[in-house]
């Protein structure tokens, strides 16, 4: 019986020599001007 393993999108074996990187950029949430520090 064949074994199926889970891989991330960056290292899926069927991709061969292709390298795919997923980059996510997180920015801080919008802060209204009427809010004080520590919001």
C-alpha positions as CSV (number, residue, x, y, z in Angstrom):
1,X,0.0,0.0,0.0
2,X,1.5,3.4,-1.0
3,X,2.2,5.9,1.7
4,X,0.9,9.5,1.3
5,X,2.6,12.2,3.3
6,X,1.6,15.8,3.8
7,X,4.1,18.4,2.7
8,X,4.0,22.2,2.8
9,X,3.7,24.1,-0.5
10,X,7.3,25.0,-0.3
11,X,8.7,21.5,-0.5
12,X,6.2,19.3,-2.2
13,X,8.2,16.5,-3.9
14,X,6.3,16.5,-7.2
15,X,7.6,20.0,-7.8
16,X,11.0,18.6,-8.7
17,X,13.7,21.3,-8.7
18,X,11.3,24.2,-8.4
19,X,11.5,26.2,-5.2
20,X,8.3,28.0,-4.2
21,X,8.4,30.3,-1.2
22,X,5.3,31.9,0.3
23,X,5.9,35.3,1.9
24,X,3.3,37.1,4.0
25,X,3.8,40.6,5.3
26,X,1.8,41.6,8.3
27,X,1.3,45.3,9.0
28,X,0.1,46.7,12.3
29,X,-3.6,47.4,12.6
30,X,-4.9,50.9,11.8
31,X,-5.0,53.1,14.9
32,X,-7.6,55.9,14.9
33,X,-6.2,59.3,15.9
34,X,-8.7,59.7,18.8
35,X,-7.3,56.6,20.5
36,X,-4.6,57.0,23.2
37,X,-1.4,55.0,23.5
38,X,-1.7,51.3,24.2
39,X,-4.7,50.9,21.9
